[in-house]
Amino acid sequence: MEETDAIANSTRAISVNPFNVLEYKKRGTLNADIGKYKEAMEDYSKAIEIYPRDAGCFFNRGTVKLNLGDIEGAKEDFKTATILNLSAIDE
């Protein structure tokens, strides 16, 4: 039940600030942890839409895609996460 409470808390935070990338990431992780991969994918995708330079979101979404059997989609997300991480080193 802790995950459910935490998901509800994140949902409330998102309703107050729909641009809160951290809450989308948190809720995505919580959803993935309990096997709600579709919901996790939506949360990570929304976080990426808001802030497309977050390598962690791409990596996490790639992991969810793997769990859903989308190997090609996962490879693309992992590739993007790697590129973003490498570009952060150059900055």
OpenMM code with the backbone's topology and positions (N, CA, C; nanometers):
from openmm import Vec3, app, unit

residues = "MET GLU GLU THR ASP ALA ILE ALA ASN SER THR ARG ALA ILE SER VAL ASN PRO PHE ASN VAL LEU GLU TYR LYS LYS ARG GLY THR LEU ASN ALA ASP ILE GLY LYS TYR LYS GLU ALA MET GLU ASP TYR SER LYS ALA ILE GLU ILE TYR PRO ARG ASP ALA GLY CYS PHE PHE ASN ARG GLY THR VAL LYS LEU ASN LEU GLY ASP ILE GLU GLY ALA LYS GLU ASP PHE LYS THR ALA THR ILE LEU ASN LEU SER ALA ILE ASP GLU".split()
positions = [
    Vec3(0.0807, -0.1213, 0.0000),
    Vec3(0.0000, 0.0000, 0.0000),
    Vec3(0.0845, 0.1271, 0.0000),
    Vec3(0.2104, 0.1165, 0.0419),
    Vec3(0.2962, 0.2350, 0.0438),
    Vec3(0.3117, 0.2934, -0.0951),
    Vec3(0.3275, 0.2035, -0.1976),
    Vec3(0.3410, 0.2529, -0.3345),
    Vec3(0.2160, 0.3279, -0.3778),
    Vec3(0.1009, 0.2748, -0.3418),
    Vec3(-0.0252, 0.3390, -0.3791),
    Vec3(-0.0364, 0.4772, -0.3167),
    Vec3(0.0011, 0.4901, -0.1911),
    Vec3(-0.0009, 0.6206, -0.1246),
    Vec3(0.0982, 0.7166, -0.1907),
    Vec3(0.2161, 0.6664, -0.2229),
    Vec3(0.3174, 0.7503, -0.2862),
    Vec3(0.2726, 0.7942, -0.4258),
    Vec3(0.2086, 0.7032, -0.4993),
    Vec3(0.1555, 0.7383, -0.6315),
    Vec3(0.0494, 0.8472, -0.6169),
    Vec3(-0.0379, 0.8318, -0.5199),
    Vec3(-0.1422, 0.9330, -0.4965),
    Vec3(-0.0797, 1.0678, -0.4609),
    Vec3(0.0254, 1.0664, -0.3804),
    Vec3(0.0939, 1.1917, -0.3447),
    Vec3(0.1561, 1.2569, -0.4676),
    Vec3(0.2187, 1.1779, -0.5529),
    Vec3(0.2766, 1.2327, -0.6755),
    Vec3(0.1685, 1.2881, -0.7673),
    Vec3(0.0576, 1.2177, -0.7751),
    Vec3(-0.0533, 1.2637, -0.8590),
    Vec3(-0.1054, 1.3985, -0.8095),
    Vec3(-0.1153, 1.4128, -0.6783),
    Vec3(-0.1587, 1.5421, -0.6220),
    Vec3(-0.0576, 1.6523, -0.6547),
    Vec3(0.0696, 1.6221, -0.6404),
    Vec3(0.1734, 1.7215, -0.6701),
    Vec3(0.1687, 1.7620, -0.8171),
    Vec3(0.1454, 1.6665, -0.9052),
    Vec3(0.1359, 1.6954, -1.0486),
    Vec3(0.0129, 1.7803, -1.0782),
    Vec3(-0.0962, 1.7567, -1.0059),
    Vec3(-0.2169, 1.8368, -1.0293),
    Vec3(-0.1937, 1.9824, -0.9897),
    Vec3(-0.1074, 2.0052, -0.8922),
    Vec3(-0.0737, 2.1419, -0.8510),
    Vec3(0.0223, 2.2055, -0.9512),
    Vec3(0.1202, 2.1271, -0.9980),
    Vec3(0.2189, 2.1767, -1.0940),
    Vec3(0.2387, 2.0714, -1.2019),
    Vec3(0.1667, 2.0833, -1.3132),
    Vec3(0.1743, 1.9820, -1.4181),
    Vec3(0.3067, 1.9806, -1.4948),
    Vec3(0.4007, 2.0659, -1.4561),
    Vec3(0.5324, 2.0672, -1.5202),
    Vec3(0.6405, 2.0149, -1.4260),
    Vec3(0.6008, 1.9436, -1.3225),
    Vec3(0.6927, 1.8937, -1.2206),
    Vec3(0.7568, 1.7625, -1.2680),
    Vec3(0.8695, 1.7752, -1.3354),
    Vec3(0.9385, 1.6603, -1.3931),
    Vec3(0.9728, 1.5572, -1.2860),
    Vec3(1.0190, 1.6020, -1.1715),
    Vec3(1.0591, 1.5088, -1.0662),
    Vec3(0.9435, 1.4203, -1.0200),
    Vec3(0.8244, 1.4777, -1.0121),
    Vec3(0.7086, 1.3973, -0.9697),
    Vec3(0.6681, 1.2959, -1.0765),
    Vec3(0.6786, 1.3345, -1.2040),
    Vec3(0.6500, 1.2373, -1.3104),
    Vec3(0.7501, 1.1224, -1.3044),
    Vec3(0.8788, 1.1561, -1.2822),
    Vec3(0.9810, 1.0525, -1.2714),
    Vec3(0.9539, 0.9610, -1.1519),
    Vec3(0.9218, 1.0219, -1.0396),
    Vec3(0.8954, 0.9438, -0.9188),
    Vec3(0.7759, 0.8514, -0.9406),
    Vec3(0.6671, 0.9077, -0.9949),
    Vec3(0.5477, 0.8262, -1.0162),
    Vec3(0.5744, 0.7170, -1.1202),
    Vec3(0.6546, 0.7496, -1.2212),
    Vec3(0.6912, 0.6480, -1.3203),
    Vec3(0.7652, 0.5322, -1.2572),
    Vec3(0.8587, 0.5628, -1.1691),
    Vec3(0.9337, 0.4581, -1.1003),
    Vec3(0.8429, 0.3745, -1.0110),
    Vec3(0.7553, 0.4412, -0.9380),
    Vec3(0.6617, 0.3692, -0.8520),
    Vec3(0.5708, 0.2773, -0.9331),
    Vec3(0.5198, 0.3285, -1.0445),
    Vec3(0.4345, 0.2458, -1.1300),
    Vec3(0.5114, 0.1266, -1.1865),
    Vec3(0.6340, 0.1500, -1.2310),
    Vec3(0.7148, 0.0401, -1.2848),
    Vec3(0.7411, -0.0651, -1.1778),
    Vec3(0.7675, -0.0201, -1.0574),
    Vec3(0.7966, -0.1128, -0.9477),
    Vec3(0.6815, -0.2086, -0.9184),
    Vec3(0.5588, -0.1662, -0.9455),
    Vec3(0.4437, -0.2542, -0.9194),
    Vec3(0.3867, -0.3148, -1.0482),
    Vec3(0.4644, -0.3023, -1.1572),
    Vec3(0.4255, -0.3666, -1.2821),
    Vec3(0.3255, -0.2908, -1.3667),
    Vec3(0.3004, -0.1654, -1.3336),
    Vec3(0.2102, -0.0834, -1.4155),
    Vec3(0.2949, -0.0121, -1.5212),
    Vec3(0.3375, -0.0920, -1.6205),
    Vec3(0.4321, -0.0402, -1.7192),
    Vec3(0.3722, 0.0639, -1.8122),
    Vec3(0.2462, 0.0474, -1.8485),
    Vec3(0.1814, 0.1466, -1.9359),
    Vec3(0.1800, 0.2832, -1.8669),
    Vec3(0.1426, 0.2855, -1.7403),
    Vec3(0.1388, 0.4108, -1.6650),
    Vec3(0.2792, 0.4682, -1.6472),
    Vec3(0.3760, 0.3798, -1.6218),
    Vec3(0.5148, 0.4239, -1.6071),
    Vec3(0.5641, 0.4865, -1.7370),
    Vec3(0.5322, 0.4237, -1.8488),
    Vec3(0.5729, 0.4761, -1.9795),
    Vec3(0.5134, 0.6148, -2.0014),
    Vec3(0.3873, 0.6326, -1.9674),
    Vec3(0.3226, 0.7634, -1.9834),
    Vec3(0.3905, 0.8693, -1.8969),
    Vec3(0.4255, 0.8322, -1.7733),
    Vec3(0.4906, 0.9284, -1.6837),
    Vec3(0.6289, 0.9672, -1.7346),
    Vec3(0.7087, 0.8683, -1.7745),
    Vec3(0.8424, 0.9007, -1.8263),
    Vec3(0.8333, 0.9807, -1.9556),
    Vec3(0.7378, 0.9465, -2.0409),
    Vec3(0.7214, 1.0220, -2.1667),
    Vec3(0.6822, 1.1666, -2.1397),
    Vec3(0.5964, 1.1879, -2.0416),
    Vec3(0.5567, 1.3247, -2.0069),
    Vec3(0.6767, 1.4019, -1.9503),
    Vec3(0.7559, 1.3371, -1.8655),
    Vec3(0.8754, 1.4029, -1.8120),
    Vec3(0.9713, 1.4400, -1.9250),
    Vec3(0.9864, 1.3510, -2.0223),
    Vec3(1.0737, 1.3781, -2.1373),
    Vec3(1.0181, 1.4926, -2.2205),
    Vec3(0.8874, 1.4963, -2.2365),
    Vec3(0.8237, 1.6065, -2.3106),
    Vec3(0.8544, 1.7406, -2.2442),
    Vec3(0.8507, 1.7437, -2.1126),
    Vec3(0.8760, 1.8679, -2.0387),
    Vec3(1.0243, 1.9028, -2.0396),
    Vec3(1.1091, 1.8016, -2.0172),
    Vec3(1.2534, 1.8263, -2.0104),
    Vec3(1.3269, 1.7164, -2.0872),
    Vec3(1.3472, 1.7362, -2.2180),
    Vec3(1.4026, 1.6307, -2.3037),
    Vec3(1.5523, 1.6047, -2.2876),
    Vec3(1.6174, 1.6676, -2.1919),
    Vec3(1.7607, 1.6447, -2.1712),
    Vec3(1.7887, 1.5568, -2.0485),
    Vec3(1.6851, 1.4933, -1.9952),
    Vec3(1.7005, 1.4095, -1.8772),
    Vec3(1.7329, 1.2657, -1.9188),
    Vec3(1.8612, 1.2332, -1.9123),
    Vec3(1.9063, 1.1002, -1.9535),
    Vec3(1.8411, 0.9909, -1.8698),
    Vec3(1.8202, 1.0173, -1.7415),
    Vec3(1.7597, 0.9174, -1.6537),
    Vec3(1.6204, 0.8777, -1.6968),
    Vec3(1.5441, 0.9736, -1.7443),
    Vec3(1.4086, 0.9421, -1.7918),
    Vec3(1.4140, 0.8515, -1.9145),
    Vec3(1.5071, 0.8810, -2.0057),
    Vec3(1.5197, 0.7957, -2.1240),
    Vec3(1.5621, 0.6543, -2.0835),
    Vec3(1.6576, 0.6453, -1.9905),
    Vec3(1.7017, 0.5137, -1.9453),
    Vec3(1.5871, 0.4369, -1.8798),
    Vec3(1.5148, 0.5036, -1.7910),
    Vec3(1.4039, 0.4378, -1.7220),
    Vec3(1.2940, 0.3965, -1.8192),
    Vec3(1.2641, 0.4843, -1.9146),
    Vec3(1.1612, 0.4492, -2.0129),
    Vec3(1.2088, 0.3318, -2.0987),
    Vec3(1.3373, 0.3296, -2.1307),
    Vec3(1.3924, 0.2163, -2.2049),
    Vec3(1.3757, 0.0854, -2.1293),
    Vec3(1.3968, 0.0891, -1.9998),
    Vec3(1.3786, -0.0299, -1.9167),
    Vec3(1.2334, -0.0758, -1.9183),
    Vec3(1.1418, 0.0201, -1.9112),
    Vec3(0.9990, -0.0141, -1.9185),
    Vec3(0.9675, -0.0760, -2.0545),
    Vec3(1.0230, -0.0180, -2.1607),
    Vec3(0.9991, -0.0740, -2.2945),
    Vec3(1.0500, -0.2180, -2.3036),
    Vec3(1.1653, -0.2443, -2.2423),
    Vec3(1.2152, -0.3821, -2.2396),
    Vec3(1.1146, -0.4740, -2.1726),
    Vec3(1.0601, -0.4301, -2.0603),
    Vec3(0.9617, -0.5109, -1.9885),
    Vec3(0.8359, -0.5347, -2.0709),
    Vec3(0.8067, -0.4433, -2.1612),
    Vec3(0.6895, -0.4575, -2.2483),
    Vec3(0.7225, -0.5316, -2.3785),
    Vec3(0.8499, -0.5672, -2.3964),
    Vec3(0.8897, -0.6406, -2.5158),
    Vec3(0.9240, -0.5536, -2.6353),
    Vec3(0.9340, -0.4239, -2.6165),
    Vec3(0.9674, -0.3313, -2.7251),
    Vec3(1.1196, -0.3123, -2.7286),
    Vec3(1.1884, -0.4097, -2.7885),
    Vec3(1.3348, -0.4096, -2.7896),
    Vec3(1.3889, -0.2904, -2.8684),
    Vec3(1.3328, -0.2633, -2.9840),
    Vec3(1.3823, -0.1522, -3.0668),
    Vec3(1.3608, -0.0174, -2.9969),
    Vec3(1.2432, -0.0004, -2.9375),
    Vec3(1.2158, 0.1229, -2.8643),
    Vec3(1.3105, 0.1402, -2.7470),
    Vec3(1.3387, 0.0303, -2.6791),
    Vec3(1.4320, 0.0348, -2.5654),
    Vec3(1.5711, 0.0738, -2.6138),
    Vec3(1.6148, 0.0160, -2.7250),
    Vec3(1.7477, 0.0498, -2.7780),
    Vec3(1.7578, 0.1986, -2.8097),
    Vec3(1.6534, 0.2539, -2.8678),
    Vec3(1.6534, 0.3970, -2.9010),
    Vec3(1.6629, 0.4828, -2.7745),
    Vec3(1.5855, 0.4467, -2.6731),
    Vec3(1.5897, 0.5234, -2.5483),
    Vec3(1.7253, 0.5107, -2.4797),
    Vec3(1.7835, 0.3906, -2.4801),
    Vec3(1.9154, 0.3728, -2.4189),
    Vec3(2.0218, 0.4518, -2.4960),
    Vec3(2.0085, 0.4540, -2.6277),
    Vec3(2.1028, 0.5304, -2.7107),
    Vec3(2.0923, 0.6797, -2.6769),
    Vec3(1.9700, 0.7301, -2.6679),
    Vec3(1.9507, 0.8714, -2.6344),
    Vec3(2.0053, 0.9020, -2.4959),
    Vec3(1.9815, 0.8131, -2.3994),
    Vec3(2.0329, 0.8335, -2.2635),
    Vec3(2.1854, 0.8409, -2.2655),
    Vec3(2.2478, 0.7549, -2.3428),
    Vec3(2.3939, 0.7545, -2.3526),
    Vec3(2.4454, 0.8839, -2.4141),
    Vec3(2.3829, 0.9280, -2.5210),
    Vec3(2.4236, 1.0529, -2.5870),
    Vec3(2.4090, 1.1706, -2.4907),
    Vec3(2.2977, 1.1768, -2.4186),
    Vec3(2.2774, 1.2863, -2.3237),
    Vec3(2.3807, 1.2819, -2.2121),
    Vec3(2.4135, 1.1632, -2.1640),
    Vec3(2.5151, 1.1518, -2.0591),
    Vec3(2.6521, 1.1957, -2.1112),
    Vec3(2.6853, 1.1555, -2.2325),
    Vec3(2.8142, 1.1950, -2.2897),
    Vec3(2.8213, 1.3445, -2.3148),
    Vec3(2.7105, 1.4037, -2.3586),
    Vec3(2.7126, 1.5483, -2.3839),
    Vec3(2.7231, 1.6256, -2.2530),
    Vec3(2.6717, 1.5690, -2.1441),
    Vec3(2.6829, 1.6352, -2.0145),
    Vec3(2.8274, 1.6382, -1.9672),
    Vec3(2.9053, 1.5391, -2.0060),
    Vec3(3.0474, 1.5360, -1.9692),
    Vec3(3.1216, 1.6498, -2.0379),
    Vec3(3.0832, 1.6806, -2.1622),
    Vec3(3.1499, 1.7860, -2.2385),
    Vec3(3.1158, 1.9255, -2.1916),
    Vec3(3.0066, 1.9392, -2.1171),
    Vec3(2.9630, 2.0737, -2.0754),
    Vec3(3.0451, 2.1273, -1.9618),
] * unit.nanometer
topology = app.Topology()
chain = topology.addChain("A")
for resn in residues:
    res = topology.addResidue(resn, chain)
    for name in ("N", "CA", "C"):
        topology.addAtom(name, app.Element.getBySymbol(name[0]), res)
